[in-house]
Amino acid sequence: MPLYHTDDQAMLADTVTGFMADEGAIKQQLRHFRDANCQDGFGHALWKQFAEMGLTGMLAAESDGGLGMGHVEAGIVLREIGRNLTPSPFLTTSVMGVTALSGGSDDLRGRWLPGVIAGESVLAVAIDEGPRHRPESIALRAERAGNGFRLQGRKTFVVQGASADAIVVAARTSGGDSDRDGVTLFAVPRDADGIAHENVRLVDSAMASTVTFDNVVLDGDCVIGDVDGGRALLDKVLAAGRVGAAAELTGVGQGAFALTTGYLKTRKQFGKLIGEFQALQHRAAQLYAELEIADAAVIKAQQLLDGGSEKAELMTSVAKAKAAMACNLAVREGVQMHGGVGMTDEYDIGLYMKRDRSLAEFMGDRYYHAERVARLSGY
Amino acid sequence: MSDLEGFRQDIRAWLAANCPPEMREPVRDEADVCWGGRNFSFKNAAQKAWLEACVAKGYTVPDWPVAYGGAGMTPAQAKIWREECARIGARPPLSSFGIWMLGPALLKFGTEEQKVHYLGQIARGEIRWCQGYSEPGSGSDLVSLQTYGETVSDPVSGDHWVVNGQKIWTSYADKADWIFCLVRTDKTNKYQGISFLLFDMTTPGVTTRPIKLISGNSPFCETFFDNVKVPRHQIVGEVNRGWDVAKYLLGHEREMISGAGGGDRLSAIGAVVARNGLDDPLLRADLAMFDVDALAFAAMSEKFLDEAKVGRAHPAQPNMMKYAGTELNKRRHELLMAAGGATALEWESERTSGGTPARSWLRTKANSIEGGTSEVMLNVIAKRILDLPGA
């Protein structure tokens, strides 16, 4: 399969690019909700528009009312979200949440998918338990209680966790903290008793919650898939989140790069446009190369994941690590090349730097994924 | 059976009957490469037979027109030829700068007579060519070249140029039969004062001297021209318009460099290094970071080829590919040397196959210099892709 979009995907890209530039713009979404101190961390009206465009249910099966699309298509949306720094529940809801629910019963999917597809509900994902992404270790306990389970423990960095209608929680139903087996995924409704949120604004203005589960009692029908057999599904959710974050990072990087080359072509000093200085030309060209390479790694990973290839796991980590490194270079060079104004809140380039930092931590940073590449490669 | 399927069966059958088993083994050393030419010594009968069999069918240049010595294959047929050769591991019958560089120039700028004459010789492996471009004073700024051909009109022995000057980095000049050479023919016009001349390396006044590199012996030479007479008709394109031919070829060359060399050059190295033991966590970390970049670049190479095939790649993208690929390759060899420790320092031992790690490491330093330096690549990206001012 060639590493470029099909005609249908290209059409989707055209549509989404225009839509997000109009409706998802920084001034309208990120700055607006930040300055209004919106605690949800995203705009509900735009989420509704996502539903009208059919984007909310992109990855859900057609038999469930979705579009049955894949990670290439979801990545097209995420890239534009990234380019416009739009705060959105799309990644956690339509990509990770829907992937989790795909492993659930008809009943479970029927409970949550219609609201998601209609743009009325959002989902959050609770996996991490400390400051660094270590899904190999799951300590939050889910003990049998009657027909259901009782959850006890804490999850960190749950993006938009406080405003989610349901949280997909990775819990341990048996075994030791670092065991692969013994993990179960739960779809926990927001109003379950015993849930406490510490809702915090992050550097990129996103809202993330540290969620405490204190004897949260759930019915058995909150289990997604099989008890103790959740690791495989969790891996799918992680892969979806990683390749999705990688796609969003390419958008953030491209957005920062466009602002920067635009600035090089307009800012004058020493009697010339600063874009005429060879040092800046070379740095911009190097950045171009890194961003192009990251784009290629991302589409490769998306296609491998959609195709169910055994090479997807390795390439997903390559994509997340490479997209993170390329985007990080873009935002650091971006602020620097803007000079003084790059440090102002008035200019947008600093917002890109902040978003890059946040996405870097999401679902494993470059160190985590480079380590994974080494291990998966046999060293 | 479709026409193409029938064609594939024919090629497969022909290869089975005509490609000697020795020619299906990987190329291991210089002697395994068949360059052709007047002075070529075949390594063995199989190498000679393979060349002759291919020449007879035009398979040395399968996509060239039959009139010029090729097999007249369509792109689809040429693809089948390459696939069927790859299937049995058949090595190319002829390696030739004539095929890769002069051929495309003649096809685009040559007269019909020149095409029939020169392309035919190239296709039959009769003439081995070298390229006279760079000079000691003109590397990145090639157009500033000074080798000068004075126009002499001579009704008796024919109009000609008298060429004086020097070229450098001429690969295999000491083994080549003819040279295609950029010669200044008008000192008053920088860009429209160069001619693309062709002449015999045995012409009186031509001498060569090999250049030894930090990596050891190399095919590179200095080539000196002392009152060399070049007949007036031995020119590709118009007088003083040779830079157009050169520019066309340079673009073509960069496409080839970036498109060629898949596999080994693109691969991750951590696993290979670890086979000999890896207990250094900081080295392991560097290897892992490298592997991320190498695997990402492999995806980029695949994407570039996919896009180039359907005309979607930016025409200047080969410059980015060359830049990124060569910098990655240098980094690869730095890590391999580090991983190899003191053993990798050996210059002439059997266990290093004659110092291969050290020589390769040094040779790769030229990758970011030859065929357009990394700095020039970045200039081109800045100008033609990013459209930065004054680039």
Interface residues (C-beta under 8 A of the other chain):
Chain A: P2 L3 Y4 T261 L264 K265 K272 L273 G275 E276 Q278 L280 Q281 H282 A284 A285 Q286 Y288 A289 E292 I293 A294 D295 A296 A297 I299 K300 L314 M315 S317 V318 A319 A321 K322 M325 R366 H369 A370 E371 V373 A374 S377 G378 Y379
Chain B: A268 G270 A271 V273 A274 L278 R284 A285 L287 A288 M289 D291 V292 D293 L295 A296 F297 A299 M300 E302 K303 F304 D306 E307 K309 V310 R312 M320 Y323 A324 E375 M377 L378 N379 I381 A382 I385 L386 D387 L388 P389 G390 A391
